[in-house]
Amino acid sequence: MQWRIEGCDVHEHQNGPPALTFHEGERSAEARRVGVAALAFFCILAAYYVIRPVRDQLAGATGSVALPWFYAGTFVAMLAVAPVFGWLSARLPRRALLAWSYGFFVACLVACVPLFAVQARIGARALGIGFFIWVSVFNLFVVSLFWSLMADLFDGERATRAFPLIALGGAFGALVGPALTSLLVARIGVPALLGVSAVLLLAALALLLRLSAAQGAGHADSAPLGGSLLAGLRATFADPFLRLMALLMLCSDGVGTLAYALVADYAKANFTDAVARTAFYGHVDLAVNLIQMALQVGLTRWLLARFGIVAGLVLPALVNVAMLLAVAVFGAAQFGLAGFTLALIPAMLIVTRSFAYGVTKPAADALYTRSTREIRYKGKNFVETAVWRFGDVTVASALDGLRALGATLGAIGGLSAVAAGLAGVFGWRAVVASRQGRRLR
């Protein structure tokens, strides 16, 4: 005897209980969708990480003095893009939104190739500001669109099975991107790397259009991405938990911004041409992504399960304090290690950024699951875009101000270590506030 249950067949055996056999067709179709989605996310993050060292070498060419302009432009662009993005996504069919958005960024990459070919004539500062802002907007658009499509394709239990595998594809893309940059930049030059990124983005678009077309006619072909920037702004001031998360973002991201600025000065002082700087930043990204993946697999899952979310927010703060105190004491020192020369400033960036994305980010995302839907989407969106970019502007401007007042690297490192320690305090208080808010609900 056989009964029909959605998604599987149930067979009754003569001498035993019924046995479930899932439809191979349905399971294999889902596996194919996950595989295509993971490959698409691989291409997206590889495309981004190929050009990220190109962006960073422009910052390295100008040093940290131009970073406030870079960050201010990015902050304004983020505020301007958010409502435009929402307006477009609410009005265009999904496949059209994908094609026009990704196609626009592919066209921009191709258009930038001749500009980078004459970078010396344009000037690193002028080209750097525009490209820095563009890359930030590019990353916002393509990643947001990707996960919006994933939310349409996978829901409920399917999402919990699929999303970790899809994210793993992106993690490998984040590794391959800087590796490609390090491998190719000396052979084909900086301008041609933009063409490599464009090809990867086109491949991602083709895969996403295939996924969208395969979903079927029974689903809505367009949907707003949701979220109001003003609602997020109000919640940031009104909700105790979100206020603490905003302060955590400012303090913890401030460490990353400082490290980025100091590495920009290091790159300017130690690498004289665009190819060498691009290769250097490619090595940095590769090291960060390798350590980040090792932390996620080997430490973060165990840490959160054994000691809770608070450990995932406090431990990175302690690591940041230790690295900043080392900078305060030793400055821009270099050390010999196993036959290699280790520069402290790039090492600080690699370690602090690895812990930020490998430990702090998963812990903070897990903490948001305790909040209301409005906080989870509108508030989180505001904190992780506008507050983040505001912090970049503030820290970079403060660094220039401290240097103008004659502050030494040691003094800057010591002050920053205090801010890093406050991040741990705010993280701990945010965990407490999330528990109180959950009890009140």
CORRAQUI-V816768 format. One record per residue. N is the residue number from 0. RES is the residue in three letters. OMEGA is omega in degrees with one decimal (none if undefined). Layout:
n & res & omega
N & RES & OMEGA
N & RES & OMEGA
This chain:
n & res & omega
0 & MET & -176.7
1 & GLN & 174.1
2 & TRP & 179.2
3 & ARG & 173.6
4 & ILE & -176.2
5 & GLU & 176.9
6 & GLY & -177.0
7 & CYS & 171.5
8 & ASP & 176.5
9 & VAL & -179.4
10 & HIS & 177.0
11 & GLU & 177.9
12 & HIS & -177.9
13 & GLN & -173.0
14 & ASN & -179.2
15 & GLY & -179.8
16 & PRO & 177.9
17 & PRO & 179.2
18 & ALA & -178.9
19 & LEU & 174.0
20 & THR & -178.3
21 & PHE & 177.3
22 & HIS & -179.9
23 & GLU & -178.8
24 & GLY & -179.2
25 & GLU & -179.7
26 & ARG & -179.5
27 & SER & 176.9
28 & ALA & 177.5
29 & GLU & 178.6
30 & ALA & 178.2
31 & ARG & 178.3
32 & ARG & 179.2
33 & VAL & 179.7
34 & GLY & 178.7
35 & VAL & 179.5
36 & ALA & 178.3
37 & ALA & 178.0
38 & LEU & 178.0
39 & ALA & 179.8
40 & PHE & 172.8
41 & PHE & -178.6
42 & CYS & -179.1
43 & ILE & -177.4
44 & LEU & 174.1
45 & ALA & 177.6
46 & ALA & 179.6
47 & TYR & -175.7
48 & TYR & 171.4
49 & VAL & -176.5
50 & ILE & 178.8
51 & ARG & 174.5
52 & PRO & 175.9
53 & VAL & 175.3
54 & ARG & -175.2
55 & ASP & 179.4
56 & GLN & 174.3
57 & LEU & 174.4
58 & ALA & 177.9
59 & GLY & 179.1
60 & ALA & -178.7
61 & THR & -175.4
62 & GLY & -173.8
63 & SER & -175.5
64 & VAL & -178.5
65 & ALA & -174.8
66 & LEU & 176.2
67 & PRO & 177.5
68 & TRP & 178.1
69 & PHE & -175.8
70 & TYR & 178.5
71 & ALA & 177.6
72 & GLY & 178.5
73 & THR & 178.7
74 & PHE & 179.2
75 & VAL & 179.7
76 & ALA & 178.0
77 & MET & 179.5
78 & LEU & -178.4
79 & ALA & -173.5
80 & VAL & -173.6
81 & ALA & 179.4
82 & PRO & 177.9
83 & VAL & 178.2
84 & PHE & 178.3
85 & GLY & -179.8
86 & TRP & -180.0
87 & LEU & -176.7
88 & SER & 178.5
89 & ALA & -172.3
90 & ARG & -178.4
91 & LEU & 169.9
92 & PRO & -171.1
93 & ARG & -178.7
94 & ARG & 177.1
95 & ALA & 178.1
96 & LEU & 177.5
97 & LEU & -175.6
98 & ALA & -178.6
99 & TRP & -177.3
100 & SER & -179.7
101 & TYR & 177.8
102 & GLY & 177.7
103 & PHE & -178.3
104 & PHE & 173.3
105 & VAL & 179.1
106 & ALA & 178.2
107 & CYS & 178.3
108 & LEU & 178.9
109 & VAL & -179.5
110 & ALA & -179.3
111 & CYS & -176.8
112 & VAL & 179.6
113 & PRO & 177.7
114 & LEU & 179.0
115 & PHE & 176.3
116 & ALA & 179.1
117 & VAL & -178.8
118 & GLN & -177.9
119 & ALA & -179.7
120 & ARG & -179.8
121 & ILE & -177.0
122 & GLY & -176.9
123 & ALA & -177.2
124 & ARG & -178.2
125 & ALA & 179.8
126 & LEU & -176.6
127 & GLY & -179.2
128 & ILE & -178.9
129 & GLY & -176.9
130 & PHE & 177.6
131 & PHE & 179.9
132 & ILE & -177.3
133 & TRP & -179.3
134 & VAL & 179.6
135 & SER & 177.9
136 & VAL & 177.1
137 & PHE & -177.9
138 & ASN & 178.6
139 & LEU & -175.1
140 & PHE & -169.9
141 & VAL & -179.5
142 & VAL & 178.8
143 & SER & 178.5
144 & LEU & -179.6
145 & PHE & -176.6
146 & TRP & 172.9
147 & SER & 177.0
148 & LEU & 179.4
149 & MET & 178.6
150 & ALA & 175.9
151 & ASP & -173.6
152 & LEU & -175.2
153 & PHE & 177.5
154 & ASP & 175.8
155 & GLY & -176.3
156 & GLU & 178.4
157 & ARG & -179.9
158 & ALA & -179.4
159 & THR & 176.7
160 & ARG & -169.3
161 & ALA & -169.8
162 & PHE & 177.2
163 & PRO & 179.2
164 & LEU & 178.0
165 & ILE & 178.6
166 & ALA & 177.8
167 & LEU & 174.9
168 & GLY & 176.5
169 & GLY & 179.6
170 & ALA & 176.7
171 & PHE & 175.5
172 & GLY & 177.9
173 & ALA & 174.5
174 & LEU & -175.1
175 & VAL & -178.1
176 & GLY & 179.0
177 & PRO & 176.4
178 & ALA & 175.8
179 & LEU & 179.9
180 & THR & 179.8
181 & SER & -177.2
182 & LEU & -169.2
183 & LEU & -168.7
184 & VAL & -179.9
185 & ALA & -177.6
186 & ARG & -174.2
187 & ILE & 178.4
188 & GLY & -176.7
189 & VAL & -177.1
190 & PRO & -177.4
191 & ALA & 177.5
192 & LEU & 177.0
193 & LEU & 175.4
194 & GLY & 176.2
195 & VAL & 177.9
196 & SER & 179.7
197 & ALA & 178.9
198 & VAL & 178.0
199 & LEU & 179.6
200 & LEU & 174.7
201 & LEU & 177.4
202 & ALA & 177.0
203 & ALA & 179.2
204 & LEU & 179.3
205 & ALA & 179.3
206 & LEU & -180.0
207 & LEU & 176.9
208 & LEU & 176.8
209 & ARG & 178.6
210 & LEU & -178.6
211 & SER & -179.3
212 & ALA & -176.8
213 & ALA & -175.4
214 & GLN & 178.5
215 & GLY & -175.2
216 & ALA & -176.6
217 & GLY & -177.2
218 & HIS & 176.5
219 & ALA & -176.3
220 & ASP & 175.9
221 & SER & 179.8
222 & ALA & 176.7
223 & PRO & 177.1
224 & LEU & 174.7
225 & GLY & 176.5
226 & GLY & 176.2
227 & SER & -177.9
228 & LEU & -180.0
229 & LEU & 176.9
230 & ALA & 176.2
231 & GLY & 177.6
232 & LEU & 179.3
233 & ARG & -178.8
234 & ALA & -179.8
235 & THR & 179.4
236 & PHE & -172.3
237 & ALA & -173.2
238 & ASP & -178.3
239 & PRO & 179.9
240 & PHE & -177.0
241 & LEU & 174.7
242 & ARG & 179.8
243 & LEU & 176.9
244 & MET & 176.1
245 & ALA & 177.1
246 & LEU & 175.0
247 & LEU & 178.7
248 & MET & -178.2
249 & LEU & -176.2
250 & CYS & -177.5
251 & SER & 177.8
252 & ASP & 176.9
253 & GLY & 176.5
254 & VAL & 179.2
255 & GLY & 179.4
256 & THR & 177.1
257 & LEU & 179.6
258 & ALA & 179.3
259 & TYR & -179.6
260 & ALA & 179.9
261 & LEU & 177.0
262 & VAL & 175.5
263 & ALA & 176.9
264 & ASP & 178.0
265 & TYR & -178.8
266 & ALA & 179.6
267 & LYS & -177.1
268 & ALA & -170.6
269 & ASN & -178.4
270 & PHE & -170.6
271 & THR & -176.6
272 & ASP & -173.6
273 & ALA & -178.8
274 & VAL & -179.3
275 & ALA & 179.2
276 & ARG & 179.5
277 & THR & 177.7
278 & ALA & 179.0
279 & PHE & -179.8
280 & TYR & 174.2
281 & GLY & 176.3
282 & HIS & 179.4
283 & VAL & -179.9
284 & ASP & -180.0
285 & LEU & 179.2
286 & ALA & 179.7
287 & VAL & -176.5
288 & ASN & 176.9
289 & LEU & -179.8
290 & ILE & 179.2
291 & GLN & 179.4
292 & MET & 178.0
293 & ALA & 178.3
294 & LEU & -178.6
295 & GLN & -177.5
296 & VAL & -170.6
297 & GLY & -174.4
298 & LEU & -167.2
299 & THR & -178.5
300 & ARG & 178.6
301 & TRP & -176.7
302 & LEU & -178.2
303 & LEU & 179.8
304 & ALA & -174.8
305 & ARG & -172.6
306 & PHE & 177.9
307 & GLY & -175.3
308 & ILE & -176.5
309 & VAL & 178.6
310 & ALA & 179.3
311 & GLY & 177.1
312 & LEU & -176.9
313 & VAL & -177.9
314 & LEU & 177.1
315 & PRO & 177.2
316 & ALA & 178.3
317 & LEU & 176.6
318 & VAL & 178.3
319 & ASN & 178.1
320 & VAL & -179.4
321 & ALA & -179.3
322 & MET & -179.6
323 & LEU & 175.3
324 & LEU & 175.7
325 & ALA & 176.5
326 & VAL & 179.1
327 & ALA & -176.7
328 & VAL & -171.8
329 & PHE & -179.7
330 & GLY & -178.7
331 & ALA & -175.5
332 & ALA & 173.8
333 & GLN & -176.0
334 & PHE & 174.1
335 & GLY & -178.5
336 & LEU & 177.6
337 & ALA & 178.4
338 & GLY & 179.1
339 & PHE & 175.2
340 & THR & -178.1
341 & LEU & 177.8
342 & ALA & -172.8
343 & LEU & -176.3
344 & ILE & 175.7
345 & PRO & 178.6
346 & ALA & 178.1
347 & MET & 178.4
348 & LEU & -177.5
349 & ILE & -176.6
350 & VAL & -176.6
351 & THR & 179.1
352 & ARG & 178.5
353 & SER & 178.6
354 & PHE & 178.9
355 & ALA & -177.1
356 & TYR & -177.2
357 & GLY & -177.3
358 & VAL & -175.6
359 & THR & -175.5
360 & LYS & 176.7
361 & PRO & 179.6
362 & ALA & 179.8
363 & ALA & 178.1
364 & ASP & 177.8
365 & ALA & -179.3
366 & LEU & 179.6
367 & TYR & 179.4
368 & THR & 178.4
369 & ARG & -173.1
370 & SER & 177.8
371 & THR & -179.0
372 & ARG & 179.7
373 & GLU & 178.1
374 & ILE & -174.7
375 & ARG & -176.4
376 & TYR & -175.6
377 & LYS & -178.7
378 & GLY & 179.9
379 & LYS & 179.2
380 & ASN & -179.2
381 & PHE & -178.5
382 & VAL & -173.1
383 & GLU & 172.9
384 & THR & -174.1
385 & ALA & -179.5
386 & VAL & 178.7
387 & TRP & -176.9
388 & ARG & 174.4
389 & PHE & 177.0
390 & GLY & 177.3
391 & ASP & -179.6
392 & VAL & -176.3
393 & THR & -177.1
394 & VAL & -179.2
395 & ALA & 178.3
396 & SER & 178.2
397 & ALA & 178.4
398 & LEU & 177.0
399 & ASP & 179.3
400 & GLY & 178.7
401 & LEU & 178.2
402 & ARG & 177.9
403 & ALA & 178.3
404 & LEU & 177.0
405 & GLY & -179.9
406 & ALA & 177.8
407 & THR & 177.3
408 & LEU & 177.7
409 & GLY & 179.3
410 & ALA & 179.1
411 & ILE & 178.2
412 & GLY & 179.5
413 & GLY & 177.8
414 & LEU & -179.9
415 & SER & 177.4
416 & ALA & 176.4
417 & VAL & 178.7
418 & ALA & 178.3
419 & ALA & 176.3
420 & GLY & 177.0
421 & LEU & 177.3
422 & ALA & 177.2
423 & GLY & 178.0
424 & VAL & 179.7
425 & PHE & 177.3
426 & GLY & 177.9
427 & TRP & 179.6
428 & ARG & 177.6
429 & ALA & 176.9
430 & VAL & 178.3
431 & VAL & -179.2
432 & ALA & 179.6
433 & SER & 177.9
434 & ARG & 179.6
435 & GLN & 179.6
436 & GLY & 179.1
437 & ARG & 178.1
438 & ARG & -180.0
439 & LEU & 179.6
440 & ARG & none
